[in-house]
Amino acid sequence: VSQLTQTARTTFGRHRERGGHDRELLHAILDAGTICHFGIVMDGAPMVVPTVYGRDGDTVYLHGSVASRSLMAAGGGIDICMTVSLVDGLVLARSVFEHSVNYRSAMVYGRSRLVSDAAEKLIALRAVTDHVCPGQWDYARRPSKKELAATTVIALPLLEASSKVRDSGPGDSDGPDRDLPIWAGVLPIRTLFGTPIDDPAAARPIDTPAHVSGLVGLATEDRRAPLQR
Amino acid sequence: VSQLTQTARTTFGRHRERGGHDRELLHAILDAGTICHFGIVMDGAPMVVPTVYGRDGDTVYLHGSVASRSLMAAGGGIDICMTVSLVDGLVLARSVFEHSVNYRSAMVYGRSRLVSDAAEKLIALRAVTDHVCPGQWDYARRPSKKELAATTVIALPLLEASSKVRDSGPGDSDGPDRDLPIWAGVLPIRTLFGTPIDDPAAARPIDTPAHVSGLVGLATEDRRAPLQR
């Protein structure tokens, strides 16, 4: 198992049994998510922005108009924390105190880099596009030079990162509360693709491509499965 | 419509047509989410942490062990940005450039306050518990004095905040790309509750309570619906 460098801020305080630093788990969580929340410091205060992202090997690419503004203002890299969280279920215990959430989350820290090279920008946009909808890069019209120039992309290396997973039942199943006449268990949560809605402004009817129709009813985290069949 | 105070950082740069400052929209987005991502500044760098939250009127309460550590270190309030995002669908355009995501998001800025008063802590924990699973506060065993003391809760006033919504089709439906033989549209995404899993360690079988079984198959954002019937 390939291990990530461990630093003070990726060392776990509470619930260290839930934490990990292996690269495979990190990649799996990043690949399973749809959006991330990235944090930057703006005028001394934190700012947390949701955006799409993609992964190419050990680099994460973010669509980053907000971050890129401060990045350009700083004239170089800025500190970023990028977090991806998947909620897998509500953990309903007998006591309010033991309530929890089953989740998988990944936190990536690092200095961001504005991607300016056209070739890397294409790699980045392919990663983002195919992360969100696998197969879409080969299907849609690729960016023109002008569009490429108008798109801001930020790169973040997967160097300093940690993953955290909770995947178990209520925490009061072995204490005195176990005998209370209160139901306890896990209420799963799943995020699924629905049925595609054709653009009502389309010039003529066009069949939904297979890489899109293959997603219907699938969990968003399994979106790569149809291509792997 | 009650308007929130508008500041530089809650004034929209890009896509201002998607932004809003009314309190009703803010409340609706906050009430529809399950977790938030809050950002704090730790040793000068941003840190983004997922956690559960709840709303009581114009105050948001967060479970905040990480934030509370730095809050206590700072000996008072710290700057927080709390973001809640709901992904409603992938917007698949003809051109990669016009790809987007339909979403609802809320960003709340402010100085946090550590909740130490026991009565307010109970209000906060009720808000968080019933936010995640409505009806659960009246069903589960309430926190003891010791448990209450061991729980860290952070309050954030809903004063400086903005909401953003994208809910439309592909952006290239009226340009030259409209005639390309490429399907375009929206692939909806929904987050649903599954079937409850009994705690296998339970001492004896207990029926799933109605406020939990009523959630099965429901979108998480509609979790208040069964109680409102």
Contacts between the chains, C-beta under 8 A, distances in Angstrom:
chain1	res1	chain2	res2	distance
A	9	B	42	6.7
A	9	B	43	7.9
A	9	B	45	7.7
A	9	B	47	7.0
A	13	B	65	7.5
A	13	B	66	7.5
A	13	B	69	7.6
A	14	B	65	5.5
A	34	B	87	5.4
A	34	B	101	7.7
A	34	B	189	7.2
A	35	B	85	6.4
A	35	B	87	5.9
A	35	B	101	7.0
A	35	B	103	7.7
A	37	B	37	3.8
A	37	B	39	7.9
A	37	B	48	5.3
A	37	B	50	7.8
A	37	B	83	5.8
A	37	B	85	7.0
A	38	B	48	6.8
A	39	B	37	7.9
A	39	B	39	3.8
A	39	B	46	3.5
A	39	B	47	6.6
A	39	B	48	3.9
A	39	B	81	7.4
A	40	B	46	5.6
A	41	B	41	5.5
A	41	B	44	7.2
A	41	B	45	7.2
A	41	B	46	5.3
A	42	B	9	6.8
A	43	B	9	8.0
A	44	B	41	7.2
A	44	B	79	7.3
A	45	B	9	7.7
A	45	B	41	7.2
A	45	B	79	4.2
A	45	B	81	7.0
A	45	B	109	7.0
A	46	B	39	3.5
A	46	B	40	5.5
A	46	B	41	5.3
A	46	B	46	5.3
A	46	B	47	7.8
A	46	B	79	6.1
A	46	B	80	6.7
A	46	B	81	4.6
A	47	B	9	7.0
A	47	B	39	6.6
A	47	B	46	7.9
A	47	B	81	5.2
A	47	B	107	7.8
A	47	B	109	7.9
A	48	B	37	5.3
A	48	B	38	6.8
A	48	B	39	3.9
A	48	B	46	8.0
A	48	B	48	5.5
A	48	B	81	4.6
A	48	B	82	7.2
A	48	B	83	4.2
A	48	B	107	6.9
A	49	B	83	7.1
A	49	B	107	7.7
A	50	B	37	7.8
A	50	B	83	6.3
A	50	B	85	3.9
A	50	B	103	7.0
A	50	B	105	5.4
A	52	B	101	6.1
A	65	B	13	7.5
A	65	B	14	5.5
A	66	B	13	7.5
A	69	B	13	7.5
A	79	B	44	7.3
A	79	B	45	4.2
A	79	B	46	6.1
A	80	B	46	6.7
A	81	B	39	7.4
A	81	B	45	7.0
A	81	B	46	4.6
A	81	B	47	5.2
A	81	B	48	4.6
A	82	B	48	7.2
A	83	B	37	5.8
A	83	B	48	4.1
A	83	B	49	7.1
A	83	B	50	6.3
A	85	B	35	6.4
A	85	B	37	7.0
A	85	B	50	4.0
A	87	B	34	5.5
A	87	B	35	5.9
A	87	B	191	7.8
A	89	B	194	7.6
A	89	B	197	8.0
A	90	B	132	5.8
A	90	B	133	5.7
A	92	B	133	6.2
A	92	B	136	6.5
A	92	B	140	7.4
A	92	B	196	8.0
A	92	B	212	6.6
A	93	B	140	6.9
A	94	B	140	6.4
A	94	B	141	5.7
A	95	B	140	6.2
A	95	B	141	4.4
A	95	B	143	7.3
A	95	B	147	7.2
A	96	B	125	6.2
A	96	B	129	5.6
A	96	B	136	7.7
A	96	B	137	6.9
A	96	B	140	5.0
A	96	B	141	6.6
A	96	B	142	5.9
A	96	B	143	5.3
A	96	B	147	7.8
A	97	B	143	5.2
A	97	B	144	7.6
A	97	B	147	4.1
A	97	B	150	7.7
A	97	B	151	6.9
A	99	B	129	6.4
A	99	B	132	7.4
A	99	B	136	7.5
A	99	B	140	7.3
A	101	B	34	7.7
A	101	B	35	6.9
A	101	B	52	6.1
A	101	B	132	7.5
A	103	B	35	7.7
A	103	B	50	7.0
A	105	B	50	5.4
A	107	B	47	7.8
A	107	B	48	6.9
A	107	B	49	7.8
A	109	B	45	7.0
A	109	B	47	7.9
A	125	B	96	6.2
A	129	B	96	5.6
A	129	B	99	6.4
A	132	B	90	5.8
A	132	B	99	7.4
A	132	B	101	7.5
A	133	B	90	5.7
A	133	B	92	6.2
A	133	B	187	7.2
A	136	B	92	6.4
A	136	B	96	7.7
A	136	B	99	7.5
A	137	B	96	6.9
A	139	B	182	6.8
A	140	B	92	7.4
A	140	B	93	7.0
A	140	B	94	6.3
A	140	B	95	6.2
A	140	B	96	5.0
A	140	B	99	7.3
A	140	B	182	6.1
A	141	B	94	5.7
A	141	B	95	4.3
A	141	B	96	6.6
A	141	B	177	6.3
A	141	B	180	6.2
A	141	B	182	6.6
A	142	B	95	8.0
A	142	B	96	5.9
A	143	B	95	7.3
A	143	B	96	5.3
A	143	B	97	5.2
A	144	B	97	7.7
A	147	B	95	7.2
A	147	B	96	7.8
A	147	B	97	4.1
A	150	B	97	7.7
A	151	B	97	6.9
A	169	B	197	7.8
A	169	B	199	4.9
A	169	B	200	6.8
A	169	B	201	6.6
A	170	B	199	5.4
A	173	B	199	5.2
A	173	B	201	3.6
A	173	B	202	7.1
A	174	B	201	6.5
A	177	B	141	6.3
A	178	B	201	7.0
A	178	B	202	7.3
A	178	B	203	5.3
A	179	B	203	5.2
A	180	B	141	6.2
A	181	B	206	6.4
A	182	B	139	6.8
A	182	B	140	6.1
A	182	B	141	6.6
A	182	B	206	7.0
A	183	B	198	7.5
A	183	B	206	4.5
A	183	B	207	6.7
A	183	B	208	5.4
A	183	B	209	5.5
A	183	B	212	7.0
A	184	B	198	7.8
A	184	B	199	4.3
A	184	B	202	6.4
A	184	B	206	7.9
A	185	B	196	5.3
A	185	B	197	5.1
A	185	B	198	4.7
A	185	B	199	4.7
A	185	B	202	7.8
A	185	B	208	7.5
A	186	B	196	7.1
A	186	B	197	4.6
A	186	B	199	7.8
A	187	B	133	7.2
A	187	B	193	5.8
A	187	B	194	7.1
A	187	B	196	5.1
A	187	B	197	7.8
A	187	B	212	6.2
A	187	B	215	6.5
A	188	B	193	7.2
A	188	B	194	3.5
A	188	B	195	7.0
A	188	B	196	7.9
A	188	B	197	6.8
A	189	B	34	7.2
A	189	B	191	6.2
A	189	B	192	7.2
A	189	B	193	6.1
A	189	B	194	6.8
A	189	B	220	6.0
A	190	B	191	7.2
A	190	B	192	5.8
A	190	B	194	5.7
A	191	B	87	7.8
A	191	B	189	6.2
A	191	B	190	7.2
A	191	B	191	4.5
A	191	B	192	7.7
A	192	B	189	7.2
A	192	B	190	5.8
A	192	B	191	7.8
A	192	B	192	6.4
A	193	B	187	5.8
A	193	B	188	7.2
A	193	B	189	6.1
A	194	B	89	7.6
A	194	B	187	7.1
A	194	B	188	3.5
A	194	B	189	6.8
A	194	B	190	5.7
A	195	B	188	7.0
A	196	B	92	8.0
A	196	B	185	5.3
A	196	B	186	7.1
A	196	B	187	5.0
A	196	B	188	7.9
A	197	B	89	7.9
A	197	B	169	7.9
A	197	B	185	5.1
A	197	B	186	4.7
A	197	B	187	7.8
A	197	B	188	6.8
A	198	B	183	7.4
A	198	B	184	7.8
A	198	B	185	4.7
A	199	B	169	4.9
A	199	B	170	5.4
A	199	B	173	5.2
A	199	B	184	4.3
A	199	B	185	4.7
A	199	B	186	7.8
A	200	B	169	6.7
A	201	B	169	6.6
A	201	B	173	3.6
A	201	B	174	6.5
A	201	B	178	6.9
A	202	B	173	7.1
A	202	B	178	7.2
A	202	B	184	6.4
A	202	B	185	7.8
A	203	B	178	5.3
A	203	B	179	5.3
A	206	B	181	6.4
A	206	B	182	7.0
A	206	B	183	4.4
A	206	B	184	7.9
A	207	B	183	6.7
A	208	B	183	5.4
A	208	B	185	7.5
A	209	B	183	5.6
A	212	B	92	6.6
A	212	B	183	7.0
A	212	B	187	6.2
A	215	B	187	6.5
A	220	B	189	6.0
